[in-house]
Amino acid sequence: MAEVIAGVEIPGTELVRAATELMRKVADDTLFHHSRRVFLWGSLKAAARGLEVDPELAYVGGLFHDLGLIELYASKDLRFEIDGAEAARTFLLEHGRTEEDARNVWLAIALHTTPEVTLRLSGEVAVVALGVKTDVLGIGLDELTERQRAEVVAAHPRPDFKNRILKAFYDGMAHRPDTTYGTMNDDVLAYFDPNFKRTDFVELIKGSAWPE
């Protein structure tokens, strides 16, 4: 029997069970509950917008979107979003989904920290983007009813979440600071490390190899 939280049905499929078991095994409570909330918030908002969404793909996108912060999946020189996207793509192909399906989830995860672009792609991409903005930044909380918010948080609590997710971001990126260039992630490194030096886009242009 499928699980239902705040009116959102979590598919009772083998793929979804496997994704949940994997995330439960490798992630702590903060990332696990956050990732499930992302799927739930995003699904509620996508439904309100009338978007067509494959719930299995949206679930994997939501659940795996921060997988690249976890040491087991973290590379040394790629953005954490790409690490998670690659892991999700491999997982979906191994579980019989098509290359197009896997590509949509790849985009959902790789672009989830990229404003605006995500809402112009597939419904699954939108679910992850909308869910992340809701859970991390509180954007659009007024689009959700008090009952929806209470049911989701009751199922997936968020104790001291703001501080814990910031620490999770830092721990997952501190060893590869250059990958935060061009994203909002450099704000996290600057918050925790007073010696962190941001890459300056203007200086890159002025210091380029062009002679003028």
N, C-alpha and C positions, 0 to 999 in steps of 0.2 A: 504494500500500500504506500502510495506517494506521501511524502511529508508536505504539509501545508503550513506556511508561516505568513501571517498578515494577508492571507488571500493568495499568496504566491505559492504555486506548486513546484516543489523540487522534484524533478523527474526521478522515478524509481528504477532507473535503468542501470545496467551493469557498468556502463561508461561513467555515469555519475557516481556510483558507489566506489569505483576504482579511483576516481579523482579525489573523492572525499577521504578515502583511506590513505592515499599518498600524502595529501596535505596534512592530515592528522598526524602522520608519522614524522614528517620533516619540520613542521612549523610549531612554534609555541602558541599559547592561547591567544596572545594579542593578534598575531597575523592570521590565525585560523578564523577567529570570530570576525575580524575586520573583513576578511575576504568573503565570507558568507554574507555579511551585511551588504557589501558592495553589490553582490548578485541580487539581493532582495530589494535594496533601494533602487537599483538600476532597472529591475524588472517592473516595479511599481510605476516608475516614471515613464518607462518605455510604453507600458500599457496605456497610461493616461494620454500619451502622445499618438496612440494608434499605430505604433511601429510594429512591423512584422519581425519576430524574433524566434530563432531556434533555441529552445530553452536549454538543451544539452550544451550547445556551443557557448551560450551566454554564461552558463554555470562554470564551465571550464575557464572561460576568460576571467570571470570574477574571482574564482578560487585561485588561479595561478598567476594573477597579475603582479603580485609581489614576490613570486618564487625566486626571482633573481637576486633578492636581498639575502637569501639563505645560503650559507657557505657551500653547501653541497652543489648548488647550481650557479654560484657566482664565479664569473671569469675575472681575469686580472685587468682586462683592457677594454671591455665593452660596457655600455650602459646597462644597468640592472634590468631595465625594461626589455632589452633585447635578449638577455639571458632567459628571462621568464617566457618571452615569446617563443624562443627556440624550443624550450622544454615543453611548452603546450603544443606546439606543432608536432613534435615527435610523438607525444602522448596520443594525440588525436589520430595520427596516421597509423600508429600501432593498434589502435582500437577501431579501425575500419572506416574512419571518416575520410572524406575526399580531400584532395589537395586544395580545392577551393575553400572547403570548410576550415581546414587548418590555416589557410592564409588569412581568412577573416578573423580568426582568433589571434593569429600572430599580430595582425594590425591592431586589434583591440588592446593587446597588452603592450606592444611596442610604442603605441601612441597615447597611452592613457595619461601621461603627464603633459600632453601637447594640447593646449586650448584650441577650441573652435573646429579644428579639422575633423575630430572624431564624430561630431554630430552630423556630418555630411557623408558618412560612410554607411555600412550595414547596421541593421538593428542590434546585432551582437556587439559591435564596436561601441554603439551608443550606450548600451546597458552598462558596460564597464566604465566608460567615461562619466556617465551620470551618477553611477554608484560611488565612484571614487570622490567626485566633487561633493557629494552629499555627506559621506562618512568622514572625510578628512577635513573639509573646509566648511561644512554646514551649509553649502549653497543649495537653495531651494527646499529647505526644511518645511517651509510653509505650503509646499505642494503635497505634503503628506499629512494625513489626519493624525490626531493624537493617538488614536487606537493603533494605527499602523506603526507608528514610532514605538509605542509601548510594547507591542507584540514582538517586533524585531529585536529590540534591545533586551527583552526578557529572554528570548531564545539565544541571543548572542551578546552578552554583556560587554560593556566598554569601560572597565575600571581604569581610571587615570590614563585614558586612551591617548589624549593629546601628547603627553610626555613620553609614553611608551612607543608610540608610532614614530615620533621624532628620533628617539634613540635607535629604533630598528632601521630607520633610513640611514642614520649616520653609520651604524655598525656595518651596514651593507655596502656603503660607498666610500668609507674613509681610506680604504686601501687602493682606490682607483679614482683619485680626485679629478683627474683630467676628463673623465667621462661625464662630469656634471656641467661642462661648458655648454652653453646654449640652452640650458634647461633651468627650471626653478630649483633643481636639486643643489645647486651651489649655495643657496641660502641656508640649507641644512648644515653643510660643512662649515660655513662661516659662523653659524650660531654656536657650534660646539668647539671649533678650533680657531682661536684668535690669530693664529699664524697662517691660516689658509689664505692663499692669494688667488683671487679670481682671474681667469683669462679675460682680457679686455678686447672686445671685438674691434674697437677703434684702433687700438695699438696694433692689432694683427694687420689691419689694412695699411696703416701708416708704415709699418715695418716690413711690408711684403717685399718680394724680390724685384718688383717693378722699379725702374730707375727714377721715375719722376717724383 
